[in-house]
Every structure is written in structure tokens, then in C-alpha cells.
Amino acid sequence: MGVPVLVTLIVLLVAELAVRAVHSHLPVPSAWPSPELQKKYDQIESRVSSHQSTDVVLVGDSMMDAAGDPGALNADGVNQSIYNASIAGETLPTIAQWTMKVVVPRLHPKVVVIGLSSNELNPASLDPATGIAAYDASRAARAASGTGSVVDNADAFLRKWSYLYRYRNSLRHPFGQPATGVFNPTLTATGRDLAFADKQYLQYNTPAQARQVVVGVIDALAGFTVGPKNVAILQGLMTSLHSQGIQVLFVVMPVTADLVSFHPGGAPDYQKAVAAFISIAQHSDARIAIPGIWPTTQFADPVHLNQAGTTEFSQYLAPLLRGAS
């Protein structure tokens, strides 16, 4: 080995050790389409590497992300290892792909609880520009899903084993500020999103922010109808889980009366969604639970439960999970 090569290797080794020593002071690098996906993937990988079993997995969108509290479920008598793998801000195709190609192959759950509401049946929610397209374009997602190229897999290998490679962007911009407007919630060790836990109903920093939240919920329901493609994706997810011997419990997430009224057709639109969910579950041999409409005191906004709501949700869900295997 020539002297220049040896010197280069020594320099890289010293740099690697230096980054490992200070990495806790650097911004957490994200190779996934969202910071939350990165955090949950890292948590899942940690569970796998530590040989921690997972009996029950919670999946879905931001509603289950905020509501599903594994610790509270165990305190209410479930007595199983539970992880909340739900992901906020992602579309139904992304949720299905994440669940079947990343979460289930790694955690091997006996039970999967899927929590969604009517917005996920609206065809407008399938916008690929903000959903599956970004997910499919992610090198990390492709590698984790088993569809990665040689370059994707090499990138995943280096991110796992080399801190110098993993934190390279942070090292190039050590004083860079995190992107604003990006949803980056604090998570519990078991995956629950704490972004809504301490909020009372629509008590955001400013009235304008509260209005913005409401407008976002209304926009998600614009032109509401039960989309055949949405139905097919959700039914396919449940069927695929069932075919692997996994028990499926589908929860039509609790909502506010405000959420129901935000549908263009009001309550009849919401009931169409509930009827579609019941049909999907029946055709997929899945159990279904419908908590219904809950008071606003249990919500941070029209769709996300706060801490009081999460406590109530855990008490509702726990009896359905006790003894499931």
C-alpha cells in the first residue's frame, strides 16, 4: 500500500472517529422524504438490532400517529409489545407501501391496527406529487423496500456504518438552520407523535394559525367522494396482511362533529365513508371498530386527538387488543 493511500485512510479514520464523538451535537440527518419517516425507520431498525419483539403495530396517517400510545395501551392491560409506525402527511399508497415493504418485514407483528378516516377515501388525497412520487424517489425508501439499485443499497450501507458519510451534509453546513414549515414531531420511544398532545381545541399560537389548520382539513375533503382507487389500495393492504397470517383491526378514527360538517355533503358524505370502510373490512376478513364522534375537549383540532383524547382512545382500543395473537 502506497504512502498517499495510507495517509488518506488514516485521515478518513480520524475524521470518522471525530464525527462519532460529536455527532450528538449535529442536526439529525434525514435521507427519507420526511423527518418523521427517518425517525421511525431509525426506531424500527433499533428494535430489530436489539432483538426487541413487536406483537402489535399501529399504522395509518397523522390521526393514528397522534392517538396511538403504546405505553397507555399497555397500562390499560394489553400487555404486548406495541409500536406506532403511523406516518403523518403521507398518502394512502405511501402508507400501504411503508407498511408492507418496510414495517412488516422488519417487525413481524402478529396484529396490525390500521387507523384512518374519511379523508383517505377522497381521490384528491392520492396526489402523487406530495405522496408516493416523493416516497418512490427516495433512495433510502427504495433500499429499505428491497427495490433499490446498487447505488441505493450502497448509500444505505454507508449511512448505516459510516458517521462521516451519514452526517456529511451537516458537516458541510454546520451552522445551517433546519427547514421551516417541515413537520418534524417529537416521538416517544414507541413511535407516538407528541405534536398535538398538549393542545386544547384550536388553541394554536395565533388565530390565523388555527384558521389555517381548519382550512387544511376542509381542503382535504374538497369534492369528497369515495374513490374506487382508494378503496382498492386499502382493501389490498388489509388482504395482503391477512394473507401473511396477520390479524387486522381497522379503526375508523374518532372525529369531531366539525370534521363531519366539513364534508361537502355533511353527515351523509361521512356516512358514505363509514359504509365503505365497513365493506372493505368485510371483504378483507378484518375486524372493524368505529368509535364515532367525540367531543372537542378531546381534540387539538378537528382530526387530531390531544392527550385527553389519546387517554380515552387507549381505553377504547385496549379491550380490542387484549389477548390478540
C-alpha positions, 0 to 999 in steps of 0.5 A: 500500500502506497504512502498517499493511500495510507495517509488518506485512510488514516485521515478518513479514520480520524475524521470518522472517529471525530464525527462519532464523538460529536455527532450528538451535537449535529442536526439529525440527518434525514435521507427519507422524504420526511423527518418523521419517516427517518425517525421511525425507520431509525426506531424500527431498525433499533428494535430489530438490532436489539432483538426487541419483539413487536406483537402489535403495530399501529399504522395509518396517517397523522390521526393514528400517529397522534392517538396511538400510545403504546405505553397507555395501551399497555397500562390499560392491560394489553400487555404486548409489545406495541409500536406506532409506525403511523406516518403523518402527511403521507398518502394512502399508497405511501402508507400501504407501501411503508407498511408492507415493504418496510414495517412488516418485514422488519417487525413481524407483528402478529396484529396490525391496527390500521387507523384512518378516516374519511379523508383517505377515501377522497381521490384528491388525497392520492396526489402523487406529487406530495405522496408516493412520487416523493416516497418512490424517489427516495433512495433510502425508501427504495433500499429499505423496500428491497427495490433499490439499485446498487447505488441505493443499497450502497448509500444505505450501507454507508449511512448505516456504518459510516458517521462521516458519510451519514452526517456529511451534509451537516458537516458541510453546513454546520451552522445551517438552520433546519427547514421551516414549515417541515413537520418534524414531531417529537416521538416517544420511544414507541413511535407516538407523535407528541405534536398535538398532545398538549393542545386544547381545541384550536388553541394554536399560537395565533388565530390565523394559525388555527384558521389555517389548520381548519382550512387544511382539513376542509381542503382535504375533503374538497369534492369528497367522494369515495374513490374506487382507487382508494378503496382498492389500495386499502382493501389490498393492504388489509388482504395482503396482511391477512394473507401473511397470517396477520390479524387486522383491526381497522379503526375508523378514527374518532372525529369531531362533529366539525370534521363531519360538517366539513364534508361537502355533503355533511353527515351523509358524505361521512356516512358514505365513508363509514359504509365503505370502510365497513365493506372493505373490512368485510371483504378483507376478513378484518375486524372493524371498530368505529368509535364515532364522534367525540367531543372537542375537549378531546381534540387539538383540532378537528382530526387530531386527538390531544392527550385527553383524547389519546387517554380515552382512545387507549381505553377504547382500543385496549379491550380490542387488543387484549389477548390478540395473537 
